[in-house]
Amino acid sequence: MQSHRPLSRLAFSGGRFAQGSRALPEEVAVALSYNGSTQAVMMATPDALEDFGYGFSLTEGIAQPAEIDSVTAVETERGIDLQIWLHGDAEARLVKRRRTMAGPVGCGLCGIDSLEEATRKAKPVNERSFTLTPRGVMAAVSALSEHQPLHDVTRAVHAAGFWSQGKMLAVREDVGRHNALDKLAGTLIRAQQPPGAVVITSRVSIDMVQKCAALGAPMLIAVSAPTTAAVAMADAAGITLIALARADTFEVFTHMTRITPEEAADVA
């Protein structure tokens, strides 16, 4: 399926109406089915779905990449069935989890059946070698805006990027901020990547920090503000949380030692 398509619209500007069209992102139901049973249904942009399957499985604590046999996207009349086949301990964990999630794009914790699961501890991130100078942080934010082709066309999607070694190594987009991050995670875990920073176009909620921790990212940079719970979790997980980031300003909330002076070596 295509990620976007043009729709006709009537535009008003300069005191006049004009007929035309605008490209809008596709939003379809994507069922994540594990070993033949649907575990979650998310409204998502129908691209990079194999990445989505791998990333969602990791960041939601369902399976490690090595425990996944295959990920196959099957189109149906009502959406896409993303068929994921697991083996070993992952299959047993899935049965124990007892989670069914119907997730609109604005929700990251829909359907969790316990308070313990919603506030589960994030995996500690022990990476200490990765640092950025202020210039590196702002370069990462600027680079993300330059690698959002779907947003450039539609102005209606989120993005998640991975910045390392002075460049943006990967970017994924989706109508849902959680989906974009899961797609990025799926991209990264299937190829060996150096330590780096996750850069997102959205606010930072607790579940976004949980996903970054599962990915092992030592730094999370966001253009919007975090919640208090997100700051607390990032602090406990050892993640440097940077928010309200722009091309010339940002605020650091946790583990500030990863931000080094400009005269220091910029690991970027």
RACOR-V425638 format. One record per residue. N is the residue number from 0. SS is DSSP state (2 for helix, 1 for strand, 0 for the rest). NEAR is the number of other ideal C-beta (glycine too) atoms within 12 Angstrom. Layout:
n->N ss->SS near->NEAR
n->N ss->SS near->NEAR
This chain:
n->0 ss->0 near->22
n->1 ss->0 near->17
n->2 ss->0 near->28
n->3 ss->1 near->29
n->4 ss->1 near->20
n->5 ss->1 near->15
n->6 ss->1 near->15
n->7 ss->1 near->13
n->8 ss->1 near->15
n->9 ss->1 near->13
n->10 ss->1 near->13
n->11 ss->1 near->11
n->12 ss->1 near->10
n->13 ss->0 near->7
n->14 ss->0 near->6
n->15 ss->1 near->9
n->16 ss->1 near->11
n->17 ss->1 near->14
n->18 ss->1 near->11
n->19 ss->1 near->14
n->20 ss->1 near->15
n->21 ss->1 near->19
n->22 ss->1 near->23
n->23 ss->1 near->23
n->24 ss->1 near->37
n->25 ss->0 near->30
n->26 ss->0 near->27
n->27 ss->1 near->34
n->28 ss->1 near->29
n->29 ss->1 near->46
n->30 ss->1 near->34
n->31 ss->1 near->48
n->32 ss->1 near->31
n->33 ss->1 near->36
n->34 ss->0 near->26
n->35 ss->0 near->14
n->36 ss->1 near->21
n->37 ss->1 near->26
n->38 ss->1 near->37
n->39 ss->1 near->39
n->40 ss->1 near->27
n->41 ss->1 near->42
n->42 ss->1 near->28
n->43 ss->1 near->45
n->44 ss->0 near->41
n->45 ss->0 near->34
n->46 ss->0 near->30
n->47 ss->0 near->36
n->48 ss->2 near->38
n->49 ss->2 near->30
n->50 ss->2 near->37
n->51 ss->2 near->42
n->52 ss->2 near->46
n->53 ss->2 near->39
n->54 ss->2 near->46
n->55 ss->2 near->50
n->56 ss->2 near->43
n->57 ss->2 near->39
n->58 ss->2 near->44
n->59 ss->0 near->42
n->60 ss->0 near->28
n->61 ss->0 near->35
n->62 ss->0 near->37
n->63 ss->0 near->26
n->64 ss->2 near->31
n->65 ss->2 near->16
n->66 ss->2 near->27
n->67 ss->1 near->33
n->68 ss->1 near->21
n->69 ss->1 near->22
n->70 ss->1 near->33
n->71 ss->1 near->18
n->72 ss->1 near->27
n->73 ss->1 near->22
n->74 ss->1 near->19
n->75 ss->1 near->18
n->76 ss->0 near->9
n->77 ss->0 near->12
n->78 ss->1 near->25
n->79 ss->1 near->33
n->80 ss->1 near->29
n->81 ss->1 near->42
n->82 ss->1 near->28
n->83 ss->1 near->42
n->84 ss->1 near->24
n->85 ss->1 near->33
n->86 ss->0 near->19
n->87 ss->0 near->16
n->88 ss->2 near->16
n->89 ss->2 near->28
n->90 ss->2 near->24
n->91 ss->2 near->16
n->92 ss->2 near->23
n->93 ss->2 near->32
n->94 ss->2 near->16
n->95 ss->2 near->15
n->96 ss->2 near->28
n->97 ss->0 near->15
n->98 ss->0 near->30
n->99 ss->0 near->20
n->100 ss->1 near->30
n->101 ss->1 near->21
n->102 ss->1 near->33
n->103 ss->0 near->21
n->104 ss->0 near->27
n->105 ss->0 near->19
n->106 ss->0 near->22
n->107 ss->0 near->35
n->108 ss->0 near->28
n->109 ss->0 near->22
n->110 ss->0 near->24
n->111 ss->0 near->26
n->112 ss->0 near->15
n->113 ss->0 near->14
n->114 ss->2 near->9
n->115 ss->2 near->10
n->116 ss->2 near->21
n->117 ss->2 near->22
n->118 ss->0 near->20
n->119 ss->0 near->26
n->120 ss->0 near->19
n->121 ss->0 near->33
n->122 ss->0 near->26
n->123 ss->0 near->19
n->124 ss->0 near->35
n->125 ss->0 near->16
n->126 ss->0 near->28
n->127 ss->0 near->16
n->128 ss->0 near->18
n->129 ss->0 near->36
n->130 ss->0 near->29
n->131 ss->1 near->42
n->132 ss->1 near->22
n->133 ss->2 near->30
n->134 ss->2 near->22
n->135 ss->2 near->37
n->136 ss->2 near->41
n->137 ss->2 near->29
n->138 ss->2 near->31
n->139 ss->2 near->44
n->140 ss->2 near->35
n->141 ss->2 near->25
n->142 ss->2 near->30
n->143 ss->2 near->39
n->144 ss->2 near->23
n->145 ss->0 near->20
n->146 ss->0 near->27
n->147 ss->0 near->30
n->148 ss->2 near->20
n->149 ss->2 near->32
n->150 ss->2 near->30
n->151 ss->2 near->18
n->152 ss->2 near->22
n->153 ss->2 near->27
n->154 ss->0 near->18
n->155 ss->0 near->26
n->156 ss->0 near->35
n->157 ss->1 near->39
n->158 ss->1 near->42
n->159 ss->1 near->50
n->160 ss->1 near->42
n->161 ss->1 near->44
n->162 ss->1 near->44
n->163 ss->1 near->33
n->164 ss->0 near->20
n->165 ss->0 near->20
n->166 ss->1 near->23
n->167 ss->1 near->31
n->168 ss->1 near->28
n->169 ss->1 near->35
n->170 ss->1 near->37
n->171 ss->1 near->47
n->172 ss->1 near->44
n->173 ss->1 near->47
n->174 ss->0 near->38
n->175 ss->0 near->39
n->176 ss->2 near->38
n->177 ss->2 near->44
n->178 ss->2 near->51
n->179 ss->2 near->47
n->180 ss->2 near->51
n->181 ss->2 near->50
n->182 ss->2 near->49
n->183 ss->2 near->50
n->184 ss->2 near->43
n->185 ss->2 near->40
n->186 ss->2 near->33
n->187 ss->2 near->38
n->188 ss->2 near->33
n->189 ss->0 near->24
n->190 ss->0 near->16
n->191 ss->0 near->11
n->192 ss->0 near->24
n->193 ss->0 near->22
n->194 ss->0 near->30
n->195 ss->0 near->39
n->196 ss->1 near->51
n->197 ss->1 near->54
n->198 ss->1 near->49
n->199 ss->1 near->49
n->200 ss->0 near->38
n->201 ss->0 near->38
n->202 ss->0 near->28
n->203 ss->1 near->43
n->204 ss->0 near->35
n->205 ss->2 near->35
n->206 ss->2 near->40
n->207 ss->2 near->48
n->208 ss->2 near->47
n->209 ss->2 near->39
n->210 ss->2 near->47
n->211 ss->2 near->49
n->212 ss->2 near->37
n->213 ss->2 near->38
n->214 ss->2 near->43
n->215 ss->0 near->32
n->216 ss->0 near->47
n->217 ss->0 near->39
n->218 ss->1 near->49
n->219 ss->1 near->57
n->220 ss->1 near->49
n->221 ss->1 near->45
n->222 ss->0 near->34
n->223 ss->0 near->25
n->224 ss->0 near->20
n->225 ss->1 near->35
n->226 ss->0 near->23
n->227 ss->2 near->17
n->228 ss->2 near->23
n->229 ss->2 near->37
n->230 ss->2 near->30
n->231 ss->2 near->22
n->232 ss->2 near->36
n->233 ss->2 near->42
n->234 ss->2 near->26
n->235 ss->2 near->24
n->236 ss->2 near->35
n->237 ss->0 near->29
n->238 ss->0 near->47
n->239 ss->1 near->40
n->240 ss->1 near->49
n->241 ss->1 near->44
n->242 ss->1 near->36
n->243 ss->0 near->21
n->244 ss->0 near->43
n->245 ss->0 near->23
n->246 ss->0 near->18
n->247 ss->0 near->13
n->248 ss->0 near->15
n->249 ss->0 near->35
n->250 ss->1 near->24
n->251 ss->1 near->29
n->252 ss->0 near->30
n->253 ss->0 near->32
n->254 ss->0 near->28
n->255 ss->2 near->22
n->256 ss->2 near->18
n->257 ss->2 near->36
n->258 ss->1 near->34
n->259 ss->1 near->23
n->260 ss->0 near->15
n->261 ss->0 near->16
n->262 ss->0 near->9
n->263 ss->0 near->17
n->264 ss->0 near->15
n->265 ss->0 near->25
n->266 ss->0 near->25
n->267 ss->0 near->32
